C-alpha cells in the first residue's frame, strides 16, 4: 500500500496527487449529465464555505491532470472520491 507524503500548501499537495495519478496512468470519465454537473457545482460551493482548502487541493489536481475543475468535482462527489 502506498501512503502519500504530502508537503506544502493545499494546492501543492493537489499537484503532487495529480502527478501520482498521471504516473499511474489514471484517467477520469468526465461524461457527466446535467444533474451530476449541478451536484458537483453545488458541492463545491458548500466546500468553499467550510473547508476551502479542499477546493485548493482539487484545483492543484485538476491543473496537473488537465481536466475541468467543475466537472472533476461532479465526478469526485458522485463516486465518493473525496475524503472530506
CORPEZI-V413766 format. One record per residue. RES is the residue in one small letter. SS is DSSP state (h for helix, s for strand, l for the rest). PSI is psi in radians with two decimals (* if undefined). NEAR is the number of other C-alpha atoms within 12 Angstrom. Layout:
BEGIN
res:RES ss:SS psi:PSI near:NEAR
res:RES ss:SS psi:PSI near:NEAR
END
This chain:
BEGIN
res:x ss:l psi:2.43 near:3
res:x ss:l psi:2.21 near:6
res:x ss:l psi:2.13 near:7
res:x ss:l psi:2.44 near:13
res:x ss:l psi:1.75 near:12
res:x ss:l psi:2.37 near:18
res:x ss:l psi:2.80 near:14
res:x ss:l psi:-2.95 near:14
res:x ss:l psi:3.10 near:17
res:x ss:h psi:-0.67 near:22
res:x ss:h psi:-0.80 near:25
res:x ss:h psi:-0.64 near:25
res:x ss:h psi:-0.66 near:28
res:x ss:h psi:-0.69 near:30
res:x ss:h psi:-0.75 near:27
res:x ss:h psi:-0.76 near:28
res:x ss:h psi:-0.73 near:30
res:x ss:h psi:-0.69 near:30
res:x ss:h psi:-0.64 near:24
res:x ss:h psi:-0.76 near:22
res:x ss:h psi:-0.81 near:19
res:x ss:h psi:-0.79 near:20
res:x ss:h psi:-0.63 near:13
res:x ss:l psi:-0.07 near:11
res:x ss:l psi:0.40 near:11
res:x ss:l psi:2.44 near:14
res:x ss:l psi:2.78 near:18
res:x ss:l psi:2.21 near:25
res:x ss:l psi:1.94 near:17
res:x ss:l psi:0.69 near:24
res:x ss:l psi:1.39 near:15
res:x ss:l psi:2.54 near:24
res:x ss:l psi:3.07 near:15
res:x ss:h psi:-0.67 near:13
res:x ss:h psi:-0.81 near:15
res:x ss:h psi:-0.70 near:23
res:x ss:h psi:-0.76 near:25
res:x ss:h psi:-0.76 near:21
res:x ss:h psi:-0.79 near:24
res:x ss:h psi:-0.75 near:31
res:x ss:h psi:-0.78 near:27
res:x ss:h psi:-0.66 near:19
res:x ss:h psi:-0.73 near:30
res:x ss:h psi:-0.70 near:32
res:x ss:h psi:-0.68 near:19
res:x ss:h psi:-0.73 near:17
res:x ss:h psi:-0.57 near:23
res:x ss:h psi:-0.47 near:17
res:x ss:h psi:-0.62 near:13
res:x ss:l psi:-1.24 near:13
res:x ss:l psi:1.31 near:18
res:x ss:h psi:-0.30 near:19
res:x ss:h psi:-0.54 near:21
res:x ss:h psi:-0.69 near:29
res:x ss:h psi:-0.67 near:34
res:x ss:h psi:-0.72 near:25
res:x ss:h psi:-0.75 near:33
res:x ss:h psi:-0.64 near:42
res:x ss:h psi:-0.70 near:32
res:x ss:h psi:-0.73 near:29
res:x ss:h psi:-0.90 near:33
res:x ss:h psi:-0.61 near:34
res:x ss:h psi:-0.67 near:25
res:x ss:h psi:-0.73 near:25
res:x ss:h psi:0.00 near:27
res:x ss:l psi:0.91 near:22
res:x ss:l psi:2.80 near:24
res:x ss:l psi:2.24 near:26
res:x ss:h psi:-0.89 near:27
res:x ss:h psi:-0.72 near:27
res:x ss:h psi:-0.65 near:32
res:x ss:h psi:-0.68 near:38
res:x ss:h psi:-0.77 near:39
res:x ss:h psi:-0.79 near:34
res:x ss:h psi:-0.81 near:33
res:x ss:h psi:-0.74 near:32
res:x ss:h psi:-0.64 near:26
res:x ss:h psi:-0.55 near:23
res:x ss:l psi:0.18 near:18
res:x ss:l psi:0.57 near:14
res:x ss:l psi:-0.31 near:14
res:x ss:l psi:2.59 near:21
res:x ss:l psi:0.51 near:13
res:x ss:l psi:* near:18
END
